[in-house]
Every structure is written in C-alpha cells, then in structure tokens.
C-alpha cells in the first residue's frame, strides 16, 4: 500500500470500477486497522447508479452501509472509465 500511494503519512487513491464496492470496503478496513485512515482519502467509483447497484449486487446495500461509516471514503456513481475526464468529479480528480 505505501509505494507512492497510501501509507502511514496518508495520501489519496482513486478506485475505478469497483463492482459491488467490496474492494473499497476491504481497503477501508485495512487503512483503519493500520491507523492510516485519518490521513488517507479514497474516492471509489462505479459506472452504475446507486439504484442499479442495488439491483445488480445482492450484497451492495450492506457494503454501502458499511462504507458510509468510513469518513475518509467517498463514492461516485456514474463514472465511465473510458470517459473519466468528463464523468469524474473534479474534487476526486484533483
């Protein structure tokens, strides 16, 4: 994790196309376990809308609820990785 990205000093990461957001939740838990969470900022993104995520992934609602407990994580829906400049929020990109 610490190789030029997230580490003990903090940092920022962008997770693109995380399916049901389970990777982002696992990352949040690792950062918290290592006590890096207060200094780290992670922005996860998926192509689908929030409603579509609930329809597609059976575990999504539980994962979403758990992710919302991590203040250093944000999630953006509707991000098309093939058009990331147009679909990713400027705050996440900067």
C-alpha positions as CSV (number, residue, x, y, z in Angstrom):
1,X,0.0,0.0,0.0
2,X,2.7,2.5,0.8
3,X,4.6,2.5,-2.5
4,X,3.9,6.1,-3.6
5,X,0.2,5.9,-2.7
6,X,-1.5,5.4,0.6
7,X,0.8,4.9,3.6
8,X,1.3,5.9,7.2
9,X,1.6,9.6,6.2
10,X,-1.7,9.5,4.4
11,X,-2.3,10.0,0.7
12,X,-5.0,9.8,-1.8
13,X,-6.3,7.0,-4.0
14,X,-8.9,6.6,-6.7
15,X,-10.6,3.2,-7.1
16,X,-12.1,2.9,-10.6
17,X,-14.8,0.3,-11.5
18,X,-15.1,-1.4,-8.1
19,X,-18.1,-3.7,-8.9
20,X,-20.0,-4.0,-5.7
21,X,-17.6,-1.8,-3.8
22,X,-16.3,-4.8,-1.8
23,X,-12.6,-3.9,-2.7
24,X,-13.1,-0.3,-1.4
25,X,-14.6,-1.7,1.9
26,X,-11.7,-4.0,2.3
27,X,-9.3,-1.1,1.7
28,X,-11.2,1.0,4.3
29,X,-10.8,-1.8,6.8
30,X,-7.1,-2.2,6.1
31,X,-6.5,1.5,6.4
32,X,-8.4,1.6,9.7
33,X,-6.5,-1.4,11.1
34,X,-3.2,0.2,10.3
35,X,-4.4,3.5,11.8
36,X,-3.8,5.3,8.5
37,X,-7.5,6.1,7.8
38,X,-7.4,9.6,9.4
39,X,-4.7,10.7,7.0
40,X,-5.9,8.9,3.9
41,X,-8.5,9.9,1.4
42,X,-10.1,7.3,-1.0
43,X,-12.5,8.0,-3.8
44,X,-14.2,4.9,-5.2
45,X,-16.2,5.0,-8.4
46,X,-18.5,2.7,-10.3
47,X,-20.3,3.0,-13.7
48,X,-23.8,2.2,-12.4
49,X,-26.2,4.4,-10.5
50,X,-26.9,3.6,-6.8
51,X,-30.2,2.1,-7.7
52,X,-28.7,-0.1,-10.4
53,X,-26.1,-1.3,-7.9
54,X,-28.8,-2.4,-5.5
55,X,-30.5,-4.3,-8.4
56,X,-27.3,-5.9,-9.7
57,X,-25.4,-6.9,-6.5
58,X,-27.1,-8.7,-3.7
59,X,-24.6,-7.5,-1.0
60,X,-24.4,-3.9,-2.2
61,X,-26.7,-2.4,0.4
62,X,-24.7,-3.9,3.3
63,X,-21.4,-2.9,1.7
64,X,-22.7,0.6,1.1
65,X,-23.9,1.0,4.7
66,X,-20.5,-0.2,6.0
67,X,-18.6,2.1,3.7
68,X,-20.6,5.1,4.9
69,X,-19.1,4.5,8.3
70,X,-15.6,5.5,6.9
71,X,-15.4,9.3,6.7
72,X,-12.3,9.2,4.6
73,X,-14.1,7.3,1.7
74,X,-16.3,8.9,-0.9
75,X,-18.2,7.0,-3.7
76,X,-19.2,8.4,-7.0
77,X,-21.7,6.7,-9.2
78,X,-21.9,7.0,-13.0
79,X,-18.2,7.2,-13.7
80,X,-17.3,5.8,-17.1
81,X,-13.6,4.9,-17.1
82,X,-13.5,5.4,-20.8
83,X,-14.6,9.0,-20.4
84,X,-13.1,9.6,-17.0
85,X,-12.3,13.3,-17.6
86,X,-16.0,14.0,-18.3
87,X,-17.6,11.8,-15.7
88,X,-15.3,12.0,-12.6
89,X,-16.0,14.9,-10.1
90,X,-13.2,17.5,-10.2
91,X,-12.7,17.1,-6.4
92,X,-11.8,13.4,-6.9
93,X,-9.5,14.1,-9.9
94,X,-7.6,16.9,-8.3
